[in-house]
Amino acid sequence: MLRRLPPIVALVLAAALALPHVVAAQSQAPSHLRIAIPADDGSLTPYTFESGYAFMSLVYDTLTWRDAAGQPRPWLARAITRDASGLNVTVRLRQDVKWHDGRPLTAADVAFTYRHMADRPHPRFTPQLQDIESVTQTGRLTVRFTLRRRSLGLEDQPFADVPILPQHLWAALPRNRRAPRGRPIGTGPYRLTSHERGRSYRFDANRDYFRGSPSVARIDVPIIDREDALADALLRRRIDAAPITVPPGSRLPSGSGLRVSDDISYTGTMLLFNVDGRPFNRIAARRAVARALDLDALAGNATGVAGGVVPAARGMLHPRSPWARAGRLHSFDRAAARLAFAEQGIGAFRIAAPSNDPVRLEAGKRVVRALGAAGARARLVELSPGALDRVLGRRGVPASFDVAVVGIPALASYDPAFLRAIFGDASVASLNDGGYRSDGFDALAERAASARTVAERRVVVTQQLRLLARELPAVPLLFGGGTIVYRPTAYDRWVGVRGVGILDKRSFLRGQTAQTPATAGSADPRDLTDDSDDQGFSLVPIIVGFVVIVLAGCLWWLRPARR
């Protein structure tokens, strides 16, 4: 028996020594990551975040979430099924989800969220609910959505975009308040544990997250409002990642160890007309402006950003969106524009642009130069975000702009139903800042929402894009313009999601990897089911099991021999 002891001890020691190395290999991600942003984003509840959805979605979850290819997949939902009519959708929730305060997520929270957002309008989320007639809790973990129309994009919007709220904290909220007091409580992979207004945020990992403990224990988000200061902080290793404008063809400083993420961004930039006032209440005047713009030159020279910027010559949807049509919708003709400006008697006008957005500000400067070359008298006016909101009529005052450089929401390229929020009937289209009204567009939007098949819907969406290109409530200029510069040695587990880039919660979850892009929206909706737990793969249990087996074998081998 003594002769057996040395090899047994060697096996046990080998297994024991291997365990810490495996644990270390599983824990290579840093415990602390610093990601800077250029502006304060509010208190990060669905009703108080300012513009950046990404950080708010670290705290809150949705019924579905887009994968690397931009396709909605079950997230809080375990399964989503439609009946034969397509008008009744049943969502079955996961049973292992808890709010940050420890309470379980139930179907009551989901039903409450959708009713709350229908009752208390939100400019982004409420327009997505137009096709929902009612939401009913049918069990502790099941919800039935009854639809007015088939709404073939429901699984993307609102399911992948509307954050679910905890009923026990929001139900008694007074109407004069937008959110409960205190830090936001969600089900997401991170808790917001600190917010110094105008200075910083701090997020701590939710170790009980239903898809596994996040790979980074803490994320600090300093607010640095100047791009040169962001670049300097990156170079001095004070931060690990930040949105930075990088000129095309330029190289990052030698030895900086930095890398640029050039993922496709569905966020766009457009030139919006105030169609309620002269001279742009006339299509001819709007067409003169459009024909003066060479979108290829604008996208190539105006933005000052790295790869991923493309001209919006195919209309209001990103050309890589599965809903974009083939061929150009924009026509550049400077001579025709010059003649139109003269014949229409278009006087001087102003183009408002955001002073804090280098991409849109530079695009506005290039637009003014192009218009000047065509004989127009256009002047750029740089406005702060608040001032721009006021001239657009977003602060409870009448709109007072001629033309403005504003964003095209990425949501429209994910699912074109969101075009209704931008250009539909102003009584329900909360983002219709230009005052555009078109019975033809509204009729097409209704047909798109009622389409029985994706093929039928695709035809209608193409008609919508052609109508917008004809009537020109806005001129789409370009897509892209946002890049993340990061240091791979600090963190290199980023997951690029088509349309939004790498600043996505999937980047901080174990077991999430980039996937081969698929063609979204290419088939009719099918039932969605998630049978995985998304915990990621770990060798630790295998090693622990190996040690246990070895020890058990040792005990068996060393047992007293029977006589």
C-alpha positions as CSV (number, residue, x, y, z in Angstrom):
1,M,0.0,0.0,0.0
2,L,2.9,2.3,0.8
3,R,4.2,1.8,-2.7
4,R,0.9,3.0,-4.1
5,L,1.0,6.3,-2.2
6,P,3.6,8.4,-4.2
7,P,1.7,8.2,-7.6
8,I,-1.6,8.9,-5.8
9,V,-0.2,12.0,-4.1
10,A,1.3,13.1,-7.4
11,L,-2.1,12.9,-9.1
12,V,-3.8,14.8,-6.3
13,L,-1.2,17.5,-6.3
14,A,-1.3,17.9,-10.1
15,A,-5.1,18.4,-10.0
16,A,-4.9,20.8,-7.0
17,L,-2.1,22.8,-8.7
18,A,-4.1,22.9,-12.0
19,L,-7.2,24.4,-10.4
20,P,-5.9,27.9,-9.7
21,H,-4.4,28.2,-13.2
22,V,-7.8,27.3,-14.7
23,V,-9.6,29.7,-12.4
24,A,-7.1,32.4,-13.5
25,A,-7.6,31.6,-17.1
26,Q,-11.3,32.0,-16.6
27,S,-10.8,35.3,-14.9
28,Q,-8.5,37.1,-17.4
29,A,-11.0,39.9,-17.8
30,P,-10.1,43.0,-15.7
31,S,-12.0,43.7,-12.5
32,H,-12.2,47.3,-13.4
33,L,-12.8,49.0,-16.8
34,R,-13.0,52.8,-17.6
35,I,-15.2,53.9,-20.5
36,A,-15.5,57.7,-21.0
37,I,-18.5,59.5,-22.5
38,P,-18.7,63.1,-23.7
39,A,-21.9,64.2,-21.8
40,D,-24.0,63.4,-18.8
41,D,-26.8,61.0,-19.7
42,G,-29.2,61.6,-16.9
43,S,-30.1,59.2,-14.1
44,L,-30.4,56.3,-16.5
45,T,-34.0,55.2,-16.0
46,P,-36.0,54.7,-19.2
47,Y,-37.7,58.0,-18.6
48,T,-34.6,60.0,-17.6
49,F,-31.7,59.0,-19.8
50,E,-30.8,61.7,-22.2
51,S,-29.4,60.1,-25.4
52,G,-27.2,57.1,-24.7
53,Y,-29.3,54.0,-24.6
54,A,-26.3,51.7,-24.2
55,F,-25.6,52.5,-20.5
56,M,-29.2,52.5,-19.6
57,S,-29.5,49.0,-21.0
58,L,-26.7,47.8,-18.7
59,V,-29.3,48.4,-15.9
60,Y,-32.5,47.4,-17.6
61,D,-33.4,44.4,-19.8
62,T,-35.9,43.8,-22.6
63,L,-38.0,40.9,-23.7
64,T,-35.7,40.2,-26.6
65,W,-32.2,41.5,-27.4
66,R,-30.3,41.7,-30.7
67,D,-27.5,39.3,-31.4
68,A,-24.3,40.1,-33.3
69,A,-26.2,39.9,-36.6
70,G,-28.8,42.4,-35.4
71,Q,-31.5,39.7,-35.1
72,P,-33.8,39.8,-32.0
73,R,-33.4,36.8,-29.8
74,P,-35.2,35.9,-26.5
75,W,-33.7,37.6,-23.5
76,L,-36.1,38.1,-20.6
77,A,-38.5,35.9,-22.6
78,R,-38.0,32.2,-22.7
79,A,-40.4,31.7,-25.6
80,I,-42.6,33.9,-27.9
81,T,-45.4,32.4,-29.9
82,R,-48.1,33.7,-32.3
83,D,-51.5,32.1,-33.0
84,A,-52.8,31.4,-36.5
85,S,-54.2,34.9,-36.9
86,G,-50.9,36.5,-36.0
87,L,-52.8,39.0,-33.8
88,N,-52.3,37.2,-30.5
89,V,-48.7,36.9,-29.2
90,T,-47.9,34.9,-26.0
91,V,-44.6,35.6,-24.2
92,R,-43.4,33.1,-21.6
93,L,-40.8,34.6,-19.3
94,R,-37.7,33.0,-17.8
95,Q,-38.2,31.9,-14.2
96,D,-34.7,32.8,-12.9
97,V,-34.8,36.6,-13.3
98,K,-34.6,38.9,-10.3
99,W,-34.7,42.6,-9.9
100,H,-31.7,44.2,-8.3
101,D,-33.5,44.5,-5.0
102,G,-34.1,40.7,-4.9
103,R,-37.7,40.5,-6.0
104,P,-38.5,38.1,-8.9
105,L,-39.5,39.3,-12.3
106,T,-43.1,38.4,-13.1
107,A,-45.6,38.8,-16.0
108,A,-47.2,41.6,-13.9
109,D,-44.1,43.7,-14.4
110,V,-44.2,43.3,-18.2
111,A,-47.9,44.1,-18.5
112,F,-47.5,47.1,-16.2
113,T,-44.6,48.4,-18.3
114,Y,-46.5,48.4,-21.5
115,R,-49.6,50.0,-20.0
116,H,-47.4,52.6,-18.2
117,M,-45.7,53.6,-21.4
118,A,-48.9,53.8,-23.3
119,D,-50.4,56.0,-20.6
120,R,-47.3,58.2,-20.0
121,P,-45.9,59.0,-23.4
122,H,-42.2,58.6,-24.1
123,P,-40.8,60.0,-27.4
124,R,-38.8,56.8,-28.2
125,F,-40.8,54.0,-26.7
126,T,-44.5,55.0,-26.9
127,P,-44.6,55.2,-30.7
128,Q,-43.6,51.5,-30.8
129,L,-46.8,50.5,-29.1
130,Q,-49.3,51.7,-31.7
131,D,-50.1,48.2,-32.9
132,I,-50.7,46.8,-29.4
133,E,-54.4,46.8,-28.4
134,S,-54.0,45.2,-25.0
135,V,-51.5,43.4,-22.7
136,T,-52.9,40.8,-20.3
137,Q,-51.1,38.7,-17.7
138,T,-52.3,35.2,-18.2
139,G,-50.0,33.5,-15.6
140,R,-47.2,34.3,-13.2
141,L,-44.7,34.1,-16.1
142,T,-46.9,34.5,-19.2
143,V,-48.3,37.6,-21.0
144,R,-50.6,37.9,-24.0
145,F,-50.3,40.8,-26.4
146,T,-53.4,41.4,-28.5
147,L,-52.5,43.3,-31.7
148,R,-54.5,45.7,-33.8
149,R,-52.4,44.7,-36.8
150,R,-50.1,41.8,-37.5
151,S,-47.0,44.0,-36.8
152,L,-44.4,41.6,-38.2
153,G,-41.6,43.6,-36.5
154,L,-43.0,43.2,-33.0
155,E,-40.1,41.0,-31.9
156,D,-37.7,43.8,-32.7
157,Q,-39.8,46.8,-31.7
158,P,-41.0,47.1,-29.1
159,F,-39.7,43.7,-27.7
160,A,-36.0,44.4,-28.2
161,D,-36.1,48.1,-27.3
162,V,-38.7,48.8,-24.5
163,P,-37.0,48.3,-21.0
164,I,-39.1,46.4,-18.5
165,L,-39.9,48.3,-15.3
166,P,-40.4,47.0,-11.8
167,Q,-44.1,47.4,-11.0
168,H,-43.5,47.5,-7.3
169,L,-41.5,50.7,-7.6
170,W,-43.2,52.5,-10.5
171,A,-46.9,51.7,-9.9
172,A,-47.5,54.5,-7.3
173,L,-45.4,57.1,-9.2
174,P,-47.1,60.5,-9.2
175,R,-47.9,61.9,-12.6
176,N,-45.7,64.9,-12.0
177,R,-42.6,62.7,-11.6
178,R,-40.8,60.8,-14.3
179,A,-39.1,58.1,-12.2
180,P,-38.9,56.9,-8.6
181,R,-36.4,58.4,-6.3
182,G,-33.0,56.8,-5.8
183,R,-30.8,54.7,-8.0
184,P,-32.5,52.8,-10.9
185,I,-33.6,49.2,-10.2
186,G,-33.5,46.9,-13.1
187,T,-32.8,43.3,-13.9
188,G,-29.7,44.0,-16.0
189,P,-26.1,42.8,-15.7
190,Y,-25.0,46.0,-13.8
191,R,-26.3,48.2,-11.0
192,L,-25.7,51.9,-11.2
193,T,-24.1,52.5,-7.8
194,S,-22.9,56.1,-8.2
195,H,-23.7,59.2,-10.3
196,E,-22.0,62.5,-9.9
197,R,-23.9,64.9,-12.2
198,G,-21.6,66.1,-14.9
199,R,-18.7,64.1,-13.6
200,S,-19.0,60.3,-13.7
201,Y,-21.0,57.1,-13.3
202,R,-20.1,53.9,-11.6
203,F,-21.6,50.4,-12.4
204,D,-21.0,47.3,-10.3
205,A,-21.7,43.8,-11.7
206,N,-24.9,42.1,-10.8
207,R,-23.4,38.8,-9.6
208,D,-26.8,37.2,-9.6
209,Y,-27.5,38.0,-13.3
210,F,-29.6,35.3,-14.9
211,R,-27.1,35.0,-17.8
212,G,-24.1,34.6,-15.6
213,S,-21.9,37.0,-13.6
214,P,-20.5,39.8,-15.9
215,S,-16.9,39.5,-17.0
216,V,-16.0,42.9,-15.6
217,A,-16.7,43.6,-11.9
218,R,-16.8,47.4,-12.2
219,I,-17.2,49.9,-15.0
220,D,-16.3,53.5,-14.3
221,V,-17.7,56.1,-16.8
222,P,-16.0,59.5,-16.5
223,I,-17.7,62.3,-18.4
224,I,-15.2,64.2,-20.6
225,D,-16.8,66.8,-22.7
226,R,-14.0,67.6,-25.1
227,E,-12.7,65.3,-27.8
228,D,-9.1,66.4,-27.4
229,A,-9.3,65.6,-23.7
230,L,-10.8,62.2,-24.5
231,A,-7.9,61.4,-26.8
232,D,-5.4,62.6,-24.2
233,A,-6.9,60.5,-21.5
234,L,-6.7,57.4,-23.8
235,L,-3.1,58.1,-24.6
236,R,-2.2,58.6,-21.0
237,R,-4.0,55.4,-20.0
238,R,-6.4,57.2,-17.7
239,I,-9.3,55.5,-19.6
240,D,-9.6,52.3,-21.5
241,A,-12.2,53.2,-24.2
242,A,-14.1,56.2,-25.6
243,P,-16.0,57.4,-28.6
244,I,-13.4,59.4,-30.7
245,T,-13.5,60.9,-34.1
246,V,-10.6,59.5,-36.2
247,P,-9.9,61.1,-39.6
248,P,-10.1,58.5,-42.5
249,G,-6.7,57.1,-43.4
250,S,-5.1,58.4,-40.3
251,R,-3.0,56.2,-38.0
252,L,-3.2,56.1,-34.3
253,P,0.0,57.2,-32.5
254,S,2.8,54.6,-32.7
255,G,3.1,52.5,-29.5
256,S,-0.3,53.8,-28.2
257,G,-1.6,50.2,-28.1
258,L,-5.1,51.5,-29.2
259,R,-7.5,50.1,-31.7
260,V,-10.5,51.5,-33.5
261,S,-13.8,49.6,-33.8
262,D,-15.3,50.2,-37.2
263,D,-18.5,48.2,-36.8
264,I,-21.5,49.1,-38.9
265,S,-23.6,51.9,-37.3
266,Y,-27.3,52.3,-38.3
267,T,-27.4,55.8,-36.8
268,G,-27.6,58.4,-39.5
269,T,-27.6,62.1,-40.2
270,M,-30.2,64.0,-42.2
271,L,-31.1,67.5,-43.2
272,L,-34.6,68.2,-41.8
273,F,-36.9,70.8,-43.3
274,N,-39.5,72.9,-41.5
275,V,-42.3,72.2,-43.9
276,D,-44.7,74.5,-41.9
277,G,-42.8,77.6,-42.9
278,R,-41.6,79.3,-46.0
279,P,-39.7,78.6,-48.2
280,F,-39.6,74.9,-47.5
281,N,-43.3,74.3,-47.3
282,R,-42.8,73.9,-51.1
283,I,-41.4,70.6,-52.5
284,A,-39.7,72.5,-55.3
285,A,-37.6,74.4,-52.7
286,R,-36.7,71.2,-50.8
287,R,-35.8,69.5,-54.1
288,A,-33.4,72.4,-54.9
289,V,-31.5,71.8,-51.7
290,A,-31.4,68.1,-52.3
291,R,-30.0,68.4,-55.8
292,A,-27.2,70.6,-54.6
293,L,-25.7,67.9,-52.4
294,D,-23.2,65.3,-53.5
295,L,-23.7,62.7,-50.9
296,D,-20.7,60.6,-51.9
297,A,-18.4,63.6,-51.4
298,L,-20.2,64.6,-48.2
299,A,-19.8,61.1,-46.6
300,G,-16.2,60.8,-47.8
301,N,-14.9,64.2,-46.7
302,A,-17.3,65.8,-44.2
303,T,-17.5,63.4,-41.4
304,G,-13.8,63.0,-40.4
305,V,-14.5,59.5,-39.1
306,A,-12.9,56.2,-39.8
307,G,-14.5,53.3,-41.7
308,G,-18.2,52.5,-41.6
309,V,-19.4,55.9,-42.9
310,V,-21.6,55.6,-46.0
311,P,-23.7,58.0,-48.1
312,A,-27.4,57.8,-47.6
313,A,-28.1,57.7,-51.3
314,R,-30.6,54.8,-50.9
315,G,-32.9,56.7,-48.6
316,M,-33.7,56.8,-44.9
317,L,-32.4,53.3,-44.1
318,H,-28.8,52.1,-43.9
319,P,-27.8,50.3,-47.1
320,R,-26.9,47.2,-45.0
321,S,-30.3,47.2,-43.4
322,P,-32.3,44.2,-44.7
323,W,-35.1,46.6,-45.5
324,A,-33.1,49.0,-47.7
325,R,-34.0,48.9,-51.4
326,A,-31.4,48.5,-54.1
327,G,-30.4,51.4,-56.2
328,R,-30.1,55.2,-55.6
329,L,-32.9,57.4,-54.5
330,H,-30.9,60.6,-54.4
331,S,-30.0,62.7,-57.5
332,F,-27.2,65.2,-57.4
333,D,-27.5,67.9,-60.1
334,R,-25.8,71.2,-59.2
335,A,-26.8,73.0,-62.4
336,A,-30.5,72.1,-61.9
337,A,-30.2,73.2,-58.2
338,R,-28.7,76.6,-59.3
339,L,-31.5,77.1,-61.7
340,A,-34.2,76.1,-59.1
341,F,-32.8,78.5,-56.5
342,A,-33.0,81.4,-59.0
343,E,-36.5,80.5,-60.3
344,Q,-38.0,79.8,-56.9
345,G,-36.6,83.1,-55.5
346,I,-35.4,81.3,-52.4
347,G,-33.9,83.9,-50.0
348,A,-31.4,83.5,-47.2
349,F,-32.0,80.7,-44.7
350,R,-30.3,79.2,-41.7
351,I,-29.2,75.6,-41.1
352,A,-29.1,74.7,-37.4
353,A,-26.5,72.1,-36.2
354,P,-25.5,70.7,-32.8
355,S,-22.4,72.3,-31.5
356,N,-21.4,69.3,-29.4
357,D,-21.5,66.7,-32.3
358,P,-18.4,67.0,-34.5
359,V,-19.8,64.7,-37.1
360,R,-23.1,66.5,-37.7
361,L,-21.4,69.9,-37.2
362,E,-18.9,69.2,-39.9
363,A,-21.6,67.7,-42.1
364,G,-23.5,71.0,-41.7
365,K,-20.5,73.0,-42.8
366,R,-20.1,70.9,-45.9
367,V,-23.8,71.3,-46.7
368,V,-23.5,75.1,-46.5
369,R,-20.5,75.1,-48.8
370,A,-22.3,72.8,-51.3
371,L,-25.4,75.0,-51.2
372,G,-23.2,78.1,-51.7
373,A,-21.7,76.5,-54.8
374,A,-25.2,76.1,-56.2
375,G,-26.1,79.7,-55.6
376,A,-28.0,79.4,-52.3
377,R,-27.6,81.8,-49.4
378,A,-27.4,79.4,-46.4
379,R,-25.8,80.1,-43.1
380,L,-24.8,77.6,-40.4
381,V,-25.9,78.2,-36.9
382,E,-24.2,76.2,-34.2
383,L,-26.5,75.5,-31.2
384,S,-26.2,73.7,-27.9
385,P,-28.3,70.6,-27.5
386,G,-30.9,72.5,-25.4
387,A,-31.0,75.4,-27.9
388,L,-31.4,73.0,-30.8
389,D,-34.3,71.3,-29.0
390,R,-36.0,74.6,-28.5
391,V,-35.8,75.7,-32.2
392,L,-37.1,72.2,-33.2
393,G,-40.1,72.7,-30.9
394,R,-39.2,70.0,-28.4
395,R,-39.4,72.3,-25.3
396,G,-43.1,73.2,-25.5
397,V,-42.5,76.2,-27.9
398,P,-43.3,76.4,-31.6
399,A,-40.6,75.3,-34.0
400,S,-38.5,78.2,-35.3
401,F,-36.0,76.7,-37.6
402,D,-35.6,76.6,-41.4
403,V,-33.4,73.5,-41.8
404,A,-31.6,71.4,-39.2
405,V,-28.9,68.7,-39.2
406,V,-30.3,66.0,-37.0
407,G,-30.1,62.3,-36.5
408,I,-31.8,59.4,-38.2
409,P,-32.5,56.8,-35.4
410,A,-30.9,53.4,-35.8
411,L,-34.2,51.9,-34.9
412,A,-35.6,52.7,-38.4
413,S,-33.0,50.5,-40.0
414,Y,-33.7,47.6,-37.6
415,D,-37.4,47.8,-38.3
416,P,-38.9,50.4,-40.6
417,A,-42.1,50.6,-38.5
418,F,-40.1,53.3,-36.6
419,L,-40.4,55.6,-39.7
420,R,-43.9,56.3,-38.5
421,A,-42.4,57.9,-35.4
422,I,-40.3,60.3,-37.5
423,F,-42.6,61.1,-40.4
424,G,-46.1,59.9,-39.5
425,D,-49.2,61.7,-38.3
426,A,-47.8,64.4,-35.9
427,S,-50.6,63.6,-33.4
428,V,-48.9,60.3,-32.6
429,A,-45.5,60.7,-34.2
430,S,-43.5,62.2,-31.3
431,L,-40.3,62.6,-33.4
432,N,-41.9,64.4,-36.3
433,D,-40.1,67.7,-35.7
434,G,-40.4,69.0,-39.3
435,G,-44.3,69.0,-39.3
436,Y,-44.5,66.8,-42.3
437,R,-48.0,65.6,-43.1
438,S,-48.8,63.1,-45.8
439,D,-51.9,61.0,-46.2
440,G,-50.0,58.8,-48.7
441,F,-47.2,58.1,-46.2
442,D,-49.7,57.3,-43.4
443,A,-51.6,54.9,-45.7
444,L,-48.4,53.1,-46.5
445,A,-47.4,52.9,-42.9
446,E,-50.8,51.3,-42.1
447,R,-50.3,48.8,-44.9
448,A,-46.8,47.9,-43.7
449,A,-48.1,47.3,-40.2
450,S,-50.9,45.1,-41.5
451,A,-48.9,43.1,-44.0
452,R,-49.4,39.3,-43.8
453,T,-45.9,38.3,-45.0
454,V,-42.4,39.9,-44.9
455,A,-42.3,39.9,-48.7
456,E,-45.5,41.9,-48.8
457,R,-44.2,44.2,-46.2
458,R,-40.9,44.7,-48.0
459,V,-42.8,46.0,-51.1
460,V,-44.7,48.5,-49.0
461,V,-41.5,49.7,-47.2
462,T,-39.9,50.3,-50.6
463,Q,-42.9,52.4,-51.6
464,Q,-42.5,54.4,-48.3
465,L,-38.8,55.1,-49.1
466,R,-39.6,56.2,-52.6
467,L,-42.4,58.5,-51.3
468,L,-40.1,60.1,-48.8
469,A,-37.4,60.6,-51.5
470,R,-40.1,62.3,-53.7
471,E,-41.7,64.6,-51.1
472,L,-38.5,65.2,-49.2
473,P,-39.5,66.1,-45.7
474,A,-35.7,65.6,-45.1
475,V,-32.6,64.7,-47.1
476,P,-30.8,61.7,-45.6
477,L,-27.0,62.6,-45.7
478,L,-25.0,59.7,-44.3
479,F,-24.8,56.8,-41.9
480,G,-22.2,56.0,-39.4
481,G,-20.0,58.5,-37.7
482,G,-19.4,57.0,-34.3
483,T,-16.3,54.9,-33.5
484,I,-15.0,53.5,-30.3
485,V,-11.3,53.6,-29.6
486,Y,-10.1,51.1,-27.1
487,R,-7.0,49.5,-25.6
488,P,-7.1,45.7,-26.2
489,T,-4.6,45.0,-23.4
490,A,-7.2,46.5,-21.0
491,Y,-10.1,44.6,-22.5
492,D,-10.6,42.6,-25.7
493,R,-13.8,40.7,-25.3
494,W,-15.9,43.2,-27.2
495,V,-18.8,41.8,-29.2
496,G,-19.8,43.9,-32.2
497,V,-23.6,44.1,-32.8
498,R,-24.6,45.1,-36.3
499,G,-26.1,48.6,-36.2
500,V,-24.9,49.7,-32.7
501,G,-21.2,48.6,-32.5
502,I,-19.3,47.2,-29.5
503,L,-20.8,49.3,-26.7
504,D,-23.4,46.7,-25.9
505,K,-24.1,44.6,-22.8
506,R,-23.2,41.4,-24.7
507,S,-19.6,42.6,-24.6
508,F,-19.6,42.2,-20.8
509,L,-21.2,38.8,-20.6
510,R,-19.2,35.5,-20.5
511,G,-19.7,33.2,-23.4
512,Q,-20.9,35.9,-25.9
513,T,-19.0,35.8,-29.2
514,A,-19.3,37.5,-32.5
515,Q,-21.6,35.5,-34.8
516,T,-21.8,35.2,-38.6
517,P,-24.1,37.9,-39.8
518,A,-27.5,36.6,-41.0
519,T,-30.0,38.2,-43.3
520,A,-32.5,39.8,-40.9
521,G,-36.1,40.0,-41.8
522,S,-35.7,37.6,-44.7
523,A,-38.4,35.2,-43.6
524,D,-41.8,35.4,-42.0
525,P,-41.9,35.7,-38.2
526,R,-41.4,32.4,-36.4
527,D,-41.8,31.4,-32.9
528,L,-38.8,32.2,-30.8
529,T,-37.5,29.9,-28.1
530,D,-34.4,30.2,-25.9
531,D,-33.4,26.8,-24.4
532,S,-30.0,27.9,-23.3
533,D,-28.9,29.5,-20.0
534,D,-26.1,31.5,-21.6
535,Q,-23.8,31.0,-18.7
536,G,-20.7,30.5,-20.8
537,F,-18.2,27.6,-20.7
538,S,-16.0,27.0,-17.7
539,L,-13.3,24.4,-17.0
540,V,-13.5,25.0,-13.3
541,P,-16.3,22.5,-12.6
542,I,-14.5,19.9,-14.7
543,I,-11.3,20.3,-12.7
544,V,-13.1,20.3,-9.5
545,G,-14.9,17.1,-10.6
546,F,-11.6,15.6,-11.6
547,V,-10.1,16.3,-8.1
548,V,-13.1,14.7,-6.4
549,I,-12.9,11.6,-8.6
550,V,-9.1,11.3,-7.9
551,L,-9.7,11.6,-4.2
552,A,-12.5,9.0,-4.3
553,G,-10.2,6.7,-6.2
554,C,-7.4,7.2,-3.7
555,L,-9.7,6.2,-0.8
556,W,-10.9,3.2,-2.7
557,W,-7.3,2.2,-3.6
558,L,-6.1,2.6,0.0
559,R,-9.0,0.7,1.6
560,P,-7.9,-2.3,3.8
561,A,-7.5,-5.4,1.7
562,R,-9.9,-8.2,2.4
563,R,-8.4,-11.3,3.8
